[in-house]
Structures are given as C-alpha cells and as structure tokens.
C-alpha cells in the first residue's frame, strides 16, 4: 500500500547509486493519448548521458543517423555460429539508411507504453515503428548453438556503465498469434526517435519493462549462454517479469465542497493479463494502515467501477500493423485514461483508492504482489469535503 498526494513527485534521487528518474504525477495523464517525445517521464543512468555529448562526439560514436551502425555477431566466448555476421570491421554492419530500406518491406508499427519495474508510474505512451529483430538476426544467417540474444546500447565506452539486456532466441524468432514482435525501432509517434528517448535506434520489447528496451542500440550478440545478462541482473530484479496490470491516480482535488461533485481521473496500465476494468473505493480516513484489519490487498472494500476512455480516433492515422491492436480495446502493454465522479459525501476527511481488474478477473496487486517484479501497489490519496 502506498500513500501519496495527488501531484507530488513520484521519485527523486538514485537507485543503486546509478540511476535517476525525473517526472511528476501525473506524467502522461496531462497529455493526449500519445505522449509527446519531450514530455516523457525519464529514468536515466550514467554520466555523461550519451545524448548530452557534443555533436562531434555523437557523430564519432554513432549516435547520429548518419554514422549509426548495428553489428549482429556470434558470441566469441561460446560455440555459437553465424554464417554472415554483420560487422563494422568487414564493412557489413547495418547502417541507418539500410535499416529504413528494410523497413519498407518488413516495417511494423505497434502501440506500447513504457514503465519502470521499480517505480510504478507510467513514463510515456507511443506508437513505435521499426523492423522486427528477427529479420536482422536472420540476415546474419545463424547456424547452430544459439540460445539467447544479447544486445547492447552505447554508453560512453565505460565498462561500469554498460547498458545491456537479453532475450531467449525463441522470443525473438517466434510470435504467438496476436503477439507483438520485438522490434529495432527508429520512429516514435511518427517522428525520428530523439537522443533522449534512445535514438537514433533503440530496442522495443512489447511485453517488458523499460530496462529490456535498451536505448542507443549498437550491437546484437547471438550466444549459447543460457543465463540472462541484463544490466540490473545483480539488483535482485525479476528479469523475466512481464508488465503488470495496475491503475494510478492522475487528478484528485485536495478539497471539495460538500454540495459539489468530485471528479477523479487516472491512468491504467494493461499488462500481460490485459485490463477488464478500473475500480475506486472511497471511505472515511483512518489513522492506521488498513493492513491492520487483516485485508492487506483490500479485497473486501466497497469498490465501484470507473469509466475507461474510448479508443482515440486519431490512432487510425498510424496504420498499426497488428490486427489485434487495430481492433481491440484496451490493449495489452499500453496505458488508458479513466475517470469517475463522486457525489453525496458528507463533510470530513476521506481516503481514496484505485485498482485494476485484469481479464482473468484478478484484482491488483495480485497475481504477483512482489517487489522487483514490477510495481503494482494499491495507491491511496486523501482529500477533504468541506461543509
């Protein structure tokens, strides 16, 4: 259970001494459905940040479209084999213009929201355009002894700042019907991806938290190693935890007149189990944590249904590749807006909660109420009704 005011910063400072996040609550709720690139919440690590380097240095290290290159190679530390590695040394590495040309025939557009597994606040919602990673893996002509795909983003050539992640080879090559592919992305909301957002090219893993969608992508390694190598693998993080379903508040007035309605709103994340509805519960404020009454997950509260916003009409302009994403609502791995109106409350102080119900009928924070596998605490805000 977490308690917060309606507009306080949700995170300041560092995680493990290396990461800082900056955003305020609400983050994406103050915009339309898609978040402008310059208004995303940010989780950053290292110093200096790659996109802040001088222009000539960004050109030299491949952080501009004109000099960006991607290598796809076998892991020399294992017996993995590829027949046609894409390397800078051989002049076969993929450049930006070639990636765009591949996108003419193989490009996809998918909707995905980005969130951090250890923070629990949505960072941004976007239409991502790129090429499925499997297309580029097959260009290197993998032969045998490959179990995982390691991939790396540029980060100052400092070994202590390596930004890396990994996926099982099967997740890269095979998509169940209706599932979205892992993509090497070069556009966000119809625009080139900015340096701050991880451009010119970044990985986008639809079902995963942000640490899997590595920014400033420059190297893909096909390996026979069986274990993950993700940047945060030693931080007790669940590296294979898909996005959870949860609801958060965006706007709750601190005070309201007793004869006036109270309008509340928020954002809900539709995780791997989908989103069926959003609910809220209001009750007189108490001085002690509600865990004391033996109901830590608030299963017995007087929950009422909120209204989920309809699908925005302007999404049609992006011609989403996935038929599922083009027709269903709400969509997995995205955020939706919700709202509700309260009335008839007597004067006094109240506490207000919100939660999600997934498509399996499971209420937040279940089914995985564990730290380090994606935040899904039930949020609590307080307000006063004045006579």
KEKE-3310 file (N, C-alpha, C; in steps of 0.2 Angstrom, whole numbers, plus 5000, padded with zeros to 4 digits):
npx = (5004:5003:5004:5000:5001:4991:4999:5013:5030:5035:5046:5063:5080:5092:5094:5102:5113:5116:5106:5094:5078:5066:5051:5034:5019:5003:5010:5010:4996:4993:4993:4987:4982:4994:5010:5020:5037:5045:5040:5040:5041:5056:5069:5085:5103:5120:5134:5143:5127:5123:5116:5119:5131:5144:5140:5150:5156:5145:5143:5155:5154:5143:5130:5121:5110:5117:5129:5127:5128:5124:5129:5128:5132:5141:5143:5159:5164:5157:5151:5143:5137:5137:5134:5135:5140:5136:5147:5157:5170:5171:5164:5151:5141:5125:5118:5110:5102:5100:5093:5081:5077:5075:5064:5054:5049:5048:5044:5035:5022:5018:5009:5014:5017:5028:5036:5044:5050:5053:5048:5034:5026:5018:5028:5027:5018:5017:5017:5027:5039:5047:5059:5056:5066:5070:5071:5083:5092:5091:5097:5110:5112:5111:5118:5120:5119:5114:5106:5102:5099:5109:5110:5116:5118:5125:5136:5146:5158:5162:5165:5158:5146:5139:5125:5114:5104:5094:5086:5077:5081:5070:5060:5063:5062:5050:5033:5018:5001:4993:5002:5015:5029:5047:5055:5067:5068:5065:5057:5045:5029:5028:5039:5057:5066:5071:5087:5086:5076:5082:5086:5097:5092:5083:5080:5064:5054:5039:5031:5038:5046:5054:5068:5072:5070:5082:5091:5099:5104:5117:5124:5121:5122:5123:5121:5127:5125:5116:5110:5103:5109:5106:5107:5103:5104:5110:5104:5093:5082:5068:5070:5063:5050:5035:5025:5014:4997:4989:4982:4983:4981:4978:4972:4966:4957:4962:4953:4935:4919:4905:4893:4896:4901:4914:4927:4937:4952:4963:4977:4978:4988:4989:4994:5002:4991:4981:4967:4952:4943:4943:4943:4937:4938:4931:4932:4929:4944:4956:4967:4977:4986:4978:4981:4981:4968:4968:4967:4976:4977:4966:4954:4940:4934:4923:4921:4919:4915:4925:4925:4932:4942:4937:4944:4955:4951:4961:4971:4970:4977:4990:4991:4992:5001:4998:4984:4976:4979:4974:4960:4956:4952:4953:4971:4984:4999:4999:4994:4979:4967:4956:4941:4930:4916:4912:4899:4888:4895:4898:4903:4921:4936:4943:4949:4955:4956:4962:4961:4965:4957:4961:4960:4958:4950:4957:4962:4971:4984:4987:4992:5005:5011:5024:5040:5052:5048:5040:5031:5015:5007:4993:4987:4984:4976:4972:4958:4948:4931:4922:4911)
npy = (4994:5011:5028:5044:5062:5071:5077:5075:5073:5057:5050:5054:5056:5042:5025:5012:5020:5024:5027:5039:5046:5057:5065:5070:5068:5070:5061:5056:5058:5071:5074:5071:5055:5049:5052:5066:5067:5075:5076:5065:5055:5051:5039:5038:5033:5034:5044:5055:5057:5049:5056:5069:5072:5081:5087:5083:5072:5064:5060:5054:5042:5036:5040:5047:5048:5048:5041:5030:5013:4995:4980:4963:4948:4932:4925:4926:4920:4908:4893:4897:4899:4909:4912:4924:4936:4953:4966:4980:4980:4972:4979:4976:4979:4985:5000:5016:5021:5009:5001:5008:5006:4992:4992:4996:4985:4976:4983:4988:4994:4998:4999:5004:5006:5013:5009:5008:4995:4996:5008:5011:5021:5027:5031:5035:5035:5027:5026:5015:5013:5001:4988:4971:4962:4949:4949:4955:4947:4935:4940:4939:4925:4914:4898:4887:4882:4892:4901:4912:4930:4943:4960:4977:4994:5010:5017:5028:5021:5015:5002:5001:5006:5000:4997:4985:4970:4955:4941:4926:4916:4911:4920:4930:4925:4919:4923:4921:4919:4935:4941:4953:4958:4959:4974:4983:4999:5015:5026:5036:5039:5044:5052:5054:5045:5054:5058:5058:5050:5038:5037:5036:5024:5011:4997:4989:4980:4973:4967:4970:4978:4994:4992:4982:4987:4993:5008:5018:5008:4997:4985:4967:4951:4934:4921:4906:4905:4902:4910:4926:4942:4955:4972:4975:4963:4959:4966:4960:4960:4954:4947:4942:4946:4950:4965:4972:4973:4988:5002:5020:5036:5052:5064:5071:5082:5092:5097:5098:5105:5101:5101:5099:5089:5077:5075:5063:5056:5045:5034:5019:5004:4992:4976:4960:4952:4959:4971:4973:4981:4997:5001:5011:5015:5023:5030:5035:5043:5034:5032:5022:5010:5001:4988:4983:4978:4965:4964:4965:4967:4974:4967:4966:4979:4992:4993:5002:5004:5013:5024:5019:5027:5029:5022:5032:5042:5046:5037:5029:5035:5030:5018:5004:4989:4977:4967:4964:4975:4985:4983:4979:4984:4989:4989:4977:4980:4994:5010:5017:5030:5034:5039:5045:5050:5057:5059:5066:5065:5067:5081:5080:5070:5060:5044:5038:5025:5016:5003:4990:4978:4963:4953:4941:4942:4945:4955:4970:4971:4958:4946:4945:4951:4956:4964:4971:4964:4972:4986:4987:4992:4996:5012:5026:5041:5056:5067:5081:5085:5099:5108)
npz = (5000:4996:5000:4994:4990:4977:4967:4969:4967:4960:4961:4967:4967:4968:4962:4967:4967:4954:4945:4940:4941:4934:4935:4936:4945:4938:4925:4911:4910:4908:4895:4878:4872:4866:4871:4869:4863:4870:4883:4890:4905:4914:4916:4920:4918:4922:4918:4908:4900:4885:4875:4878:4874:4865:4848:4838:4845:4846:4833:4830:4838:4834:4837:4829:4815:4803:4806:4813:4816:4816:4823:4821:4828:4831:4848:4853:4865:4866:4858:4848:4831:4816:4799:4791:4798:4803:4803:4808:4805:4794:4785:4784:4793:4798:4792:4795:4784:4777:4786:4786:4773:4774:4782:4773:4767:4778:4789:4805:4815:4831:4846:4862:4879:4890:4905:4922:4931:4944:4949:4946:4940:4925:4911:4898:4882:4867:4848:4841:4828:4817:4813:4814:4826:4823:4809:4806:4814:4806:4794:4798:4797:4806:4812:4822:4839:4847:4860:4867:4864:4866:4868:4866:4871:4867:4879:4883:4882:4894:4905:4917:4915:4906:4896:4894:4888:4887:4878:4876:4862:4856:4859:4851:4838:4836:4836:4845:4839:4837:4846:4849:4839:4845:4842:4832:4834:4825:4824:4834:4838:4824:4822:4820:4832:4847:4854:4868:4870:4866:4854:4839:4836:4845:4855:4857:4867:4868:4879:4890:4904:4905:4906:4897:4884:4877:4875:4862:4853:4847:4846:4843:4850:4847:4856:4865:4878:4893:4903:4908:4904:4909:4912:4926:4933:4944:4954:4961:4954:4945:4930:4920:4921:4915:4910:4923:4927:4932:4941:4942:4951:4943:4944:4958:4968:4982:4991:4992:4990:5000:4993:4980:4966:4965:4954:4948:4941:4931:4926:4918:4917:4905:4907:4904:4907:4903:4903:4911:4919:4928:4945:4960:4977:4990:5007:5024:5031:5040:5054:5055:5046:5033:5033:5045:5048:5043:5029:5018:5004:5001:4997:5002:5001:4997:4982:4967:4949:4938:4923:4908:4896:4879:4863:4855:4841:4832:4831:4820:4810:4810:4805:4812:4813:4819:4819:4830:4839:4831:4833:4845:4863:4880:4876:4878:4886:4885:4890:4897:4899:4913:4922:4935:4944:4960:4972:4985:4997:5014:5025:5030:5031:5019:5012:4997:4985:4971:4959:4947:4937:4930:4914:4918:4929:4940:4954:4956:4969:4965:4952:4956:4969:4972:4976:4965:4953:4946:4950:4958:4968:4978:4976:4987:4991:4999:5003:5007:5012:5013:5022)
capx = (5000:5007:5000:5004:4997:4989:5004:5019:5035:5034:5053:5069:5086:5095:5093:5109:5118:5117:5100:5089:5071:5063:5044:5029:5012:5003:5016:5007:4989:4991:4993:4983:4983:5001:5014:5025:5043:5049:5036:5040:5045:5063:5074:5092:5108:5127:5136:5138:5122:5125:5113:5121:5138:5144:5138:5155:5157:5140:5144:5161:5152:5137:5124:5118:5108:5122:5135:5125:5129:5122:5133:5125:5138:5141:5147:5166:5165:5154:5152:5138:5139:5133:5137:5136:5140:5136:5152:5160:5177:5171:5160:5144:5137:5119:5118:5103:5098:5099:5088:5075:5075:5072:5058:5049:5046:5047:5042:5029:5020:5015:5007:5017:5018:5035:5036:5050:5048:5054:5045:5027:5022:5019:5033:5025:5014:5019:5017:5034:5040:5054:5060:5057:5073:5071:5073:5090:5095:5091:5102:5117:5112:5113:5119:5119:5122:5112:5100:5100:5101:5111:5110:5120:5117:5131:5136:5152:5164:5164:5163:5154:5140:5136:5118:5113:5099:5094:5080:5078:5081:5063:5055:5065:5061:5043:5027:5011:4996:4991:5008:5019:5037:5052:5057:5073:5064:5068:5052:5041:5024:5028:5045:5063:5067:5076:5093:5084:5072:5086:5088:5093:5089:5083:5076:5057:5051:5032:5028:5043:5048:5059:5076:5073:5070:5088:5092:5106:5106:5123:5127:5117:5126:5120:5126:5125:5124:5109:5108:5102:5115:5103:5110:5101:5103:5113:5100:5088:5076:5065:5072:5058:5043:5031:5022:5008:4991:4988:4979:4985:4978:4981:4970:4961:4957:4964:4947:4929:4913:4900:4887:4899:4903:4921:4929:4944:4954:4969:4979:4979:4992:4986:4999:5002:4985:4975:4963:4945:4940:4946:4938:4939:4935:4932:4930:4932:4951:4958:4974:4981:4987:4972:4984:4979:4962:4969:4965:4982:4976:4959:4949:4934:4932:4917:4924:4915:4918:4926:4924:4938:4941:4937:4949:4956:4950:4967:4976:4970:4982:4996:4990:4995:5002:4994:4976:4973:4980:4970:4953:4954:4952:4960:4976:4989:5006:4998:4990:4972:4964:4950:4938:4924:4913:4909:4895:4884:4899:4897:4910:4925:4942:4942:4955:4953:4960:4960:4964:4963:4955:4963:4955:4957:4946:4961:4962:4978:4990:4988:4994:5012:5012:5031:5044:5057:5045:5035:5027:5008:5004:4986:4988:4980:4976:4967:4955:4943:4925:4921:4904)
capy = (5000:5017:5034:5050:5067:5070:5079:5075:5069:5050:5048:5058:5053:5037:5018:5008:5025:5025:5029:5044:5047:5063:5066:5072:5065:5065:5061:5055:5059:5078:5075:5066:5048:5048:5057:5070:5065:5079:5076:5058:5054:5049:5035:5038:5031:5035:5051:5059:5053:5049:5061:5075:5073:5086:5084:5080:5066:5059:5058:5049:5036:5033:5042:5051:5043:5047:5037:5024:5006:4990:4974:4957:4943:4927:4927:4923:4916:4902:4890:4899:4900:4913:4912:4930:4941:4960:4969:4986:4978:4969:4984:4973:4982:4989:5007:5019:5021:5002:4999:5011:5002:4985:4994:4997:4978:4972:4988:4987:5000:4995:5003:5002:5011:5012:5010:5006:4990:4998:5015:5011:5026:5027:5036:5038:5031:5029:5022:5013:5010:4999:4982:4965:4960:4943:4950:4957:4941:4930:4942:4936:4918:4909:4891:4882:4883:4899:4900:4919:4936:4948:4967:4982:5001:5014:5021:5031:5016:5014:4996:5001:5009:4996:4996:4978:4966:4949:4938:4919:4916:4909:4926:4935:4922:4916:4926:4918:4923:4941:4944:4958:4956:4963:4977:4988:5005:5021:5031:5036:5044:5046:5056:5050:5045:5058:5056:5057:5044:5032:5037:5036:5017:5008:4991:4989:4974:4975:4965:4970:4984:4998:4990:4977:4991:4996:5014:5019:5001:4997:4978:4961:4946:4928:4917:4899:4906:4901:4915:4932:4947:4961:4977:4975:4956:4958:4970:4956:4961:4948:4950:4940:4948:4955:4971:4970:4977:4992:5009:5025:5042:5057:5071:5071:5088:5091:5099:5099:5107:5096:5101:5099:5083:5076:5072:5060:5053:5042:5031:5012:5000:4985:4972:4954:4949:4963:4975:4972:4987:5000:5002:5015:5014:5029:5028:5039:5042:5031:5034:5017:5007:4996:4981:4980:4974:4958:4964:4969:4968:4977:4963:4967:4986:4994:4995:5004:5004:5019:5024:5019:5031:5025:5022:5038:5041:5048:5032:5026:5038:5027:5011:4999:4983:4972:4967:4964:4982:4989:4982:4978:4989:4991:4985:4975:4984:5001:5014:5020:5035:5033:5044:5044:5056:5055:5064:5064:5064:5072:5084:5076:5068:5053:5041:5035:5020:5014:4997:4987:4971:4960:4949:4934:4943:4946:4962:4972:4970:4951:4940:4945:4957:4955:4969:4969:4961:4977:4989:4987:4994:5000:5019:5029:5048:5059:5073:5084:5088:5105:5110)
capz = (5000:4996:5001:4991:4987:4970:4962:4972:4963:4962:4963:4966:4969:4964:4963:4967:4966:4946:4941:4942:4937:4935:4932:4942:4945:4933:4920:4904:4910:4907:4888:4875:4872:4864:4874:4865:4865:4875:4889:4894:4911:4912:4920:4916:4921:4920:4917:4905:4896:4878:4871:4880:4872:4860:4842:4835:4848:4845:4826:4831:4841:4830:4840:4824:4810:4798:4807:4817:4814:4821:4822:4823:4828:4836:4854:4853:4871:4866:4851:4843:4825:4811:4793:4788:4803:4801:4807:4806:4803:4787:4781:4783:4798:4796:4794:4796:4778:4775:4791:4783:4767:4776:4785:4768:4766:4784:4795:4809:4819:4837:4852:4868:4884:4894:4913:4925:4935:4951:4951:4946:4937:4918:4908:4891:4878:4860:4843:4839:4821:4816:4810:4819:4827:4819:4802:4807:4816:4800:4790:4800:4795:4812:4810:4827:4846:4849:4865:4869:4861:4870:4865:4870:4869:4868:4885:4885:4882:4901:4907:4923:4913:4900:4895:4890:4890:4883:4877:4873:4855:4854:4860:4845:4831:4835:4839:4845:4835:4841:4850:4845:4839:4847:4836:4832:4832:4823:4825:4839:4836:4818:4821:4822:4840:4849:4858:4875:4870:4865:4846:4833:4836:4851:4855:4860:4869:4869:4885:4895:4907:4901:4905:4891:4878:4878:4871:4859:4851:4843:4845:4845:4850:4847:4861:4868:4886:4895:4908:4906:4906:4909:4916:4933:4935:4951:4959:4964:4949:4941:4923:4915:4923:4910:4913:4926:4926:4938:4940:4946:4950:4940:4947:4964:4971:4989:4994:4988:4994:5001:4988:4973:4964:4965:4948:4949:4935:4931:4921:4920:4913:4904:4907:4901:4908:4900:4908:4911:4921:4934:4951:4965:4984:4995:5014:5029:5033:5046:5057:5055:5040:5033:5034:5052:5048:5040:5022:5015:4997:5000:4993:5004:5000:4993:4975:4962:4943:4934:4916:4904:4890:4872:4859:4852:4834:4828:4831:4814:4806:4811:4802:4816:4809:4822:4818:4837:4841:4827:4834:4852:4867:4880:4873:4882:4885:4884:4895:4895:4904:4916:4926:4939:4948:4966:4975:4991:5003:5020:5027:5033:5028:5016:5008:4990:4982:4964:4957:4941:4937:4923:4910:4921:4935:4946:4956:4958:4966:4963:4955:4958:4973:4975:4974:4960:4948:4943:4955:4957:4974:4978:4978:4992:4991:5004:5002:5012:5010:5017:5023)
cpx = (5004:5002:5004:4999:4996:4995:5011:5024:5035:5041:5058:5075:5089:5093:5100:5114:5120:5112:5096:5083:5069:5056:5040:5023:5007:5008:5012:5000:4988:4992:4987:4985:4991:5005:5020:5032:5047:5045:5036:5043:5051:5066:5080:5097:5115:5128:5143:5133:5124:5122:5115:5128:5138:5143:5144:5157:5151:5140:5150:5159:5146:5131:5120:5116:5114:5128:5133:5126:5127:5126:5128:5130:5137:5145:5153:5167:5161:5155:5146:5141:5134:5137:5139:5136:5140:5141:5155:5167:5177:5167:5153:5139:5131:5119:5111:5099:5096:5093:5081:5072:5072:5065:5052:5045:5044:5045:5036:5028:5016:5014:5011:5018:5025:5034:5042:5047:5049:5051:5037:5023:5024:5024:5031:5022:5015:5017:5024:5034:5047:5053:5060:5064:5075:5073:5081:5095:5096:5096:5109:5118:5115:5113:5117:5121:5120:5105:5098:5102:5103:5112:5112:5118:5124:5131:5143:5159:5166:5161:5158:5147:5137:5128:5116:5107:5099:5087:5082:5077:5073:5058:5057:5062:5053:5038:5021:5006:4993:4997:5012:5026:5041:5055:5063:5069:5068:5063:5048:5036:5025:5035:5051:5064:5073:5082:5090:5080:5075:5088:5095:5089:5089:5079:5069:5055:5044:5030:5032:5043:5053:5066:5077:5073:5076:5089:5099:5109:5112:5125:5122:5122:5122:5124:5123:5124:5117:5106:5107:5108:5112:5107:5109:5100:5106:5109:5094:5081:5074:5065:5067:5051:5040:5027:5015:5003:4990:4985:4982:4981:4982:4979:4964:4962:4958:4957:4941:4923:4908:4895:4890:4901:4911:4923:4936:4946:4961:4971:4980:4983:4989:4992:4998:4995:4979:4972:4956:4941:4945:4941:4941:4935:4936:4929:4932:4939:4951:4965:4979:4981:4981:4975:4982:4973:4962:4967:4970:4981:4969:4954:4942:4931:4926:4919:4919:4918:4919:4925:4931:4937:4941:4943:4950:4955:4956:4972:4976:4974:4989:4996:4994:4995:4998:4987:4973:4974:4975:4962:4951:4955:4950:4965:4982:4996:5005:4995:4984:4971:4958:4947:4932:4922:4910:4904:4891:4889:4898:4904:4914:4931:4941:4949:4952:4958:4958:4964:4962:4961:4957:4958:4954:4953:4950:4962:4969:4978:4992:4989:5001:5013:5019:5035:5049:5054:5040:5031:5019:5004:4997:4988:4982:4981:4971:4964:4950:4937:4923:4914:4903)
cpy = (5006:5023:5040:5055:5067:5072:5079:5071:5062:5047:5053:5054:5047:5030:5015:5013:5027:5027:5035:5045:5054:5063:5068:5069:5070:5066:5061:5057:5066:5079:5071:5059:5046:5054:5060:5068:5069:5080:5069:5059:5050:5045:5035:5035:5033:5043:5052:5055:5054:5054:5068:5077:5078:5083:5081:5073:5061:5056:5053:5042:5033:5034:5047:5046:5043:5043:5031:5018:5001:4983:4968:4951:4938:4928:4922:4919:4909:4899:4891:4901:4904:4913:4918:4936:4948:4964:4975:4984:4976:4973:4981:4975:4986:4996:5010:5019:5014:4999:5002:5008:4995:4987:4995:4990:4975:4977:4986:4993:4997:5000:5000:5007:5009:5014:5006:5001:4992:5005:5014:5016:5026:5032:5039:5033:5032:5024:5021:5010:5007:4992:4976:4963:4953:4943:4951:4951:4936:4933:4940:4928:4914:4902:4886:4885:4890:4898:4907:4924:4941:4955:4972:4989:5005:5017:5023:5026:5014:5007:4996:5004:5006:4995:4990:4975:4960:4946:4931:4920:4915:4915:4930:4932:4921:4921:4922:4922:4929:4944:4948:4956:4961:4967:4982:4994:5011:5027:5030:5041:5047:5051:5051:5050:5049:5055:5054:5051:5037:5032:5038:5029:5014:5001:4992:4982:4975:4973:4967:4977:4988:4996:4985:4981:4995:5002:5013:5012:5001:4990:4973:4955:4939:4923:4910:4899:4905:4906:4922:4937:4954:4966:4977:4968:4955:4963:4967:4958:4955:4950:4947:4941:4953:4960:4969:4975:4981:4999:5014:5031:5047:5064:5069:5078:5087:5092:5099:5101:5101:5095:5100:5092:5083:5072:5069:5056:5049:5038:5023:5008:4993:4980:4965:4951:4953:4967:4975:4978:4990:5002:5007:5014:5020:5028:5034:5038:5038:5033:5029:5014:5002:4989:4978:4977:4967:4958:4968:4971:4972:4974:4964:4974:4986:4997:4997:5005:5011:5018:5024:5023:5027:5026:5029:5037:5042:5043:5029:5029:5034:5020:5006:4993:4977:4972:4968:4971:4986:4989:4982:4984:4987:4986:4983:4979:4991:5004:5017:5025:5033:5038:5042:5050:5054:5061:5062:5063:5069:5075:5079:5074:5061:5051:5037:5031:5019:5007:4995:4980:4968:4956:4942:4935:4944:4953:4964:4972:4963:4951:4939:4951:4957:4961:4966:4965:4966:4980:4989:4988:4997:5007:5022:5037:5050:5065:5075:5086:5093:5107:5117)
cpz = (5000:4997:4998:4990:4980:4965:4965:4967:4965:4964:4962:4969:4965:4966:4962:4965:4958:4942:4944:4938:4939:4931:4938:4940:4944:4928:4913:4904:4908:4899:4885:4876:4871:4868:4870:4868:4870:4882:4892:4900:4909:4917:4917:4921:4918:4919:4913:4901:4889:4874:4872:4878:4866:4853:4838:4838:4847:4838:4827:4833:4839:4834:4836:4819:4804:4799:4811:4813:4819:4818:4825:4822:4832:4842:4854:4859:4871:4859:4847:4837:4820:4805:4790:4793:4800:4806:4804:4803:4795:4783:4780:4788:4795:4797:4794:4790:4776:4780:4788:4777:4769:4779:4779:4767:4773:4790:4798:4813:4825:4842:4858:4873:4888:4901:4916:4930:4943:4953:4951:4943:4929:4916:4902:4887:4871:4855:4840:4832:4820:4813:4815:4820:4823:4812:4802:4809:4810:4795:4791:4799:4801:4810:4816:4834:4848:4854:4867:4864:4866:4866:4869:4867:4871:4875:4887:4885:4889:4903:4912:4921:4907:4901:4891:4893:4886:4883:4875:4866:4852:4854:4854:4839:4831:4839:4839:4842:4840:4845:4845:4845:4843:4841:4837:4829:4830:4823:4831:4838:4829:4817:4823:4830:4842:4853:4865:4875:4868:4858:4845:4833:4843:4850:4859:4861:4871:4876:4891:4898:4903:4901:4900:4885:4878:4873:4867:4856:4846:4842:4847:4844:4851:4851:4863:4875:4887:4900:4905:4908:4907:4914:4924:4936:4942:4956:4961:4960:4946:4934:4918:4917:4918:4914:4917:4925:4932:4936:4945:4945:4946:4943:4952:4968:4979:4993:4990:4993:4994:4996:4981:4972:4964:4959:4949:4942:4936:4925:4923:4915:4912:4903:4903:4901:4906:4905:4906:4913:4927:4939:4956:4971:4988:5002:5018:5031:5040:5048:5056:5048:5039:5033:5040:5053:5045:5033:5018:5008:4996:4996:4995:5004:4996:4986:4970:4955:4940:4927:4912:4898:4884:4868:4855:4844:4830:4828:4824:4809:4805:4808:4806:4812:4812:4821:4825:4839:4837:4829:4841:4857:4874:4877:4878:4880:4884:4890:4893:4901:4907:4920:4930:4942:4954:4969:4981:4997:5008:5021:5031:5029:5025:5013:5002:4987:4975:4963:4950:4942:4930:4920:4913:4928:4941:4948:4958:4966:4964:4955:4957:4962:4976:4972:4969:4954:4944:4949:4953:4964:4973:4980:4982:4991:4996:5002:5007:5009:5015:5017:5020)
residu = (UNK:UNK:UNK:UNK:UNK:UNK:UNK:UNK:UNK:UNK:UNK:UNK:UNK:UNK:UNK:UNK:UNK:UNK:UNK:UNK:UNK:UNK:UNK:UNK:UNK:UNK:UNK:UNK:UNK:UNK:UNK:UNK:UNK:UNK:UNK:UNK:UNK:UNK:UNK:UNK:UNK:UNK:UNK:UNK:UNK:UNK:UNK:UNK:UNK:UNK:UNK:UNK:UNK:UNK:UNK:UNK:UNK:UNK:UNK:UNK:UNK:UNK:UNK:UNK:UNK:UNK:UNK:UNK:UNK:UNK:UNK:UNK:UNK:UNK:UNK:UNK:UNK:UNK:UNK:UNK:UNK:UNK:UNK:UNK:UNK:UNK:UNK:UNK:UNK:UNK:UNK:UNK:UNK:UNK:UNK:UNK:UNK:UNK:UNK:UNK:UNK:UNK:UNK:UNK:UNK:UNK:UNK:UNK:UNK:UNK:UNK:UNK:UNK:UNK:UNK:UNK:UNK:UNK:UNK:UNK:UNK:UNK:UNK:UNK:UNK:UNK:UNK:UNK:UNK:UNK:UNK:UNK:UNK:UNK:UNK:UNK:UNK:UNK:UNK:UNK:UNK:UNK:UNK:UNK:UNK:UNK:UNK:UNK:UNK:UNK:UNK:UNK:UNK:UNK:UNK:UNK:UNK:UNK:UNK:UNK:UNK:UNK:UNK:UNK:UNK:UNK:UNK:UNK:UNK:UNK:UNK:UNK:UNK:UNK:UNK:UNK:UNK:UNK:UNK:UNK:UNK:UNK:UNK:UNK:UNK:UNK:UNK:UNK:UNK:UNK:UNK:UNK:UNK:UNK:UNK:UNK:UNK:UNK:UNK:UNK:UNK:UNK:UNK:UNK:UNK:UNK:UNK:UNK:UNK:UNK:UNK:UNK:UNK:UNK:UNK:UNK:UNK:UNK:UNK:UNK:UNK:UNK:UNK:UNK:UNK:UNK:UNK:UNK:UNK:UNK:UNK:UNK:UNK:UNK:UNK:UNK:UNK:UNK:UNK:UNK:UNK:UNK:UNK:UNK:UNK:UNK:UNK:UNK:UNK:UNK:UNK:UNK:UNK:UNK:UNK:UNK:UNK:UNK:UNK:UNK:UNK:UNK:UNK:UNK:UNK:UNK:UNK:UNK:UNK:UNK:UNK:UNK:UNK:UNK:UNK:UNK:UNK:UNK:UNK:UNK:UNK:UNK:UNK:UNK:UNK:UNK:UNK:UNK:UNK:UNK:UNK:UNK:UNK:UNK:UNK:UNK:UNK:UNK:UNK:UNK:UNK:UNK:UNK:UNK:UNK:UNK:UNK:UNK:UNK:UNK:UNK:UNK:UNK:UNK:UNK:UNK:UNK:UNK:UNK:UNK:UNK:UNK:UNK:UNK:UNK:UNK:UNK:UNK:UNK:UNK:UNK:UNK:UNK:UNK:UNK:UNK:UNK:UNK:UNK:UNK:UNK:UNK:UNK:UNK:UNK:UNK:UNK:UNK:UNK:UNK:UNK:UNK:UNK:UNK:UNK:UNK:UNK:UNK:UNK:UNK:UNK:UNK:UNK:UNK:UNK:UNK:UNK:UNK:UNK:UNK:UNK:UNK:UNK:UNK:UNK:UNK:UNK:UNK:UNK:UNK:UNK:UNK:UNK:UNK:UNK:UNK:UNK)
# end
